[in-house]
Amino acid sequence: MSTRGIPSEIFDPPTPPHSTDCSRSQSPFSVLNKFKPLRQKVLDRYESKDPFFSFEFFPPRTANGALNLLSRMERMSQGGPLFCDITWHASGNALSSEPTSSLTFAMAMINHIGLNTMLHITACKQQVEDIDRHLNKAKDLGVSSLLLLRGDPPQGHEWDPNAQCFGYASDFVKYVRETQGDNFTIAVAGYPMGHPDGESYADDLLHLKVKVDAGADFIITQLFFDAETFIKFVRDCREIGIECPILPGILPIQGYESLRHIAKLGGLNVPQSILNVVEPIKDNDEAVRAFGIDFATQMCRDILDSGVALGLHFYTLNREVASLSILKKVGLWHEEIFRPLPWKPTANASRFQEDVRPIFWASRPKSYVARTSEWEEFPNGRWGNSSAATFGDISEHHLFYLRSKFTKAQRLSMWGNQLFGEEDVWKVFHNFISGTPAENGVMVTRIPWNEDSLSLETKLITEQLSELNKKGILTINSQPRVNGQPSSHPELGWGHAGGYVYQKAYLEFFVSAERAMVLKQIISKYEPRVNYHIINYSGDDDFTNCDKLEPIAVTWGVFPGKEIIQPTVVDPIAFTFWKDEAFGLWEEYWGSLYPADSTSRKVIDHIVHNYYLVNLVDNCYPEESILWKVCEDMLEVSDKQLKQNKNRSRAMAAGDDGYKAWPQKVRKYSESNEN
């Protein structure tokens, strides 16, 4: 089967360094990974003199705001921050499972964006048992880095250290380090312009040294307004024996009122030189932001040039434009995305050795991580037998970060305000794959089975996929065959430099029951080269030629000095769990858009109960994939049968004599299909 217009060199290098055996691949073993705590990552950057940056965010007040912020954080993570941190909102129930809680947000960043995330915790008004509960819950959910703070008393009250279990931040640090050991990287706050409650600048430095000696790994400073203030602060710290890394807290000025408000909260005086510039333009937000970007850019350059710090920590105020502009100007923003695996790993220490996943969740990685969050061990080296695996129920994993980023009105505009038949659904899939607008001119940028836009590798087979979807083969997951491409390949590459990657062609789709049964009939002529799994909504029809206890490796890589890494498999048992989610998405994300008794809802319900979910694997990756030919044969035979059945029905309607007049061969073929 031709790949029609796709250059053959995309799939085949001149001299692939492996055997061209077409048999089913066993799951090879990989080298165990080792989790590196944030403290070590920071020290490594200092030792290598490699500058870095990090971001601070605060949890928003609404679930929609949380979803929007998570999307923004995902975009901002693409530039390569070393970590981010999430502020502590004790009044907002910081440890709850609500989308607006600090811990939920930290967990989402770690598990679903894959970024090392530091959680703020304040000691103010906390009892020892409260702190223990916070620490244990954070650890259980994958948090391994903390910024420990004293916290502030209620407005209008003075701080009384004798009224607290932890009178000072140093007491808090000491307790956490003594009770938790090295479970957490611990950061503390520094105050280059002096703590608002401090007796003096010199006294502040001594308190900071006590915090560091109690077990802090590095310092993040409060904001300041000129580079010299920070440079002097670092040198003063070094003179009294504080040797740990000190990261400057950078607050880009983004608005006049926000500047005054933040300075007031921190007990800081804004220099008159800044006010002289900002006050005349205070009503022009664009002008204030432009000044803030230029001012912070120069300050960052001066700090980096001084050599006293290698990291920049940005107080983003949950915004992205100013911080990203500064980072680009100082040359720290890099969008050269390194993919260690074909799927995005988490930053959760408990999953750090995970290097194998079923391919079915390739377009819904957040869902997979959520559904497997209760696992005590994660596959490393090979997938193994998943018969004892427990995937969280669908009702358990619909968390805020899995909700659609699009409003109901936006989804209706993409997927159809009204559906009259199955063909209307086919058009939606075709528009999504082909990148063509719907009849109303709207681009279909998502379907329920894709958390993000199409992957780069999917775009290599867009033409074939478009044709299938146009004809009612509704594809939700696929990958092209790859025969030894360099790991640096822009669309297909992953893993370390100097390696080669391989893939078996894979195709997953929904198709009508009639066509699914035809596929079951004709697939035998493609065996053993093609593995298949065909299943319906209830699971009563479940057909496969796969070994249910032996997964099929569909992606693997060979790298210098390492064992073979095999990160993606097709597993028949896991497919039955995915089936429930895949069919459920029809109902929850699409069907629910329409009234229960509407024609549109009935169209979706019909598909749910009358279509089958199918996956196909072409094991012979060195050769052109035959999966397109399998689908064409299925369409050709099913369309022929449909036409013959229609003709037979017309003949029977004309009477027995009319039916008998049909050619005997056609009549026997039609009768055999009826039986």
Buried (B, 14 or more C-beta within 10 A) or exposed (E): BEBEEBEEEBBBBEEBEBEEEBEBBBBBBBBEBEEEBBBEBBBEBBEEEEBBBBBBBBBBEEEBBBBBBBEBBBEBBBBBBBBBBBBBBBEBBBBEEBBBBBBBBBBBBBBBBBBBBBBBBBBBBBEEEBBBEBBEEBBEBBBBBBBBBBBEBEEEEEBEEEEBBBBBBBBBBBBBBEEBEEBBBBBBBBBBBBBEEBEEBEEBBEBBBBBBEBBBBBBBBBBBBBBBBBBBBBEBBEEEEBEBBBBBBBBBBBBBEBBBEBBEEBBBEBEEEBBEBBEEBBEEBEBBBBBBBBBBBBBBBBBBEBEBBBBBBBBBBBBBEBBBBBBBBBEBBEEEEEEBBBBBBBBBBBBBBBBBBBBBBBBBBBBBBBBBBEBEEBBBBBBBEBEEBEBBEBEEBBBBBBBBBBEEEBBBBBBBEEBEEBEBBBBBBBBBBBBEEBEEEBEBBBBBBBBEEBBEBBBBBBBBBBBBBBBBBBBBBBBBBBBBBBBBBEBBBBBBEEBBBBBBBBBBBBBBEBBBBBBBEBBEEBEEBBBBBBBBBEEEBBBBBBEBEBBBBBBBBBBEEEEBBBBBBBBBBBBBBBBBBBBBBBBBBBBBBBEEEBEBBBBBBBBBEBBBBBBBBBBBBBBBBBBBBBBBBBBEBBBEBBEBBEBBEEBEEEEEEEBEEBEEEEBEBBEEBEE
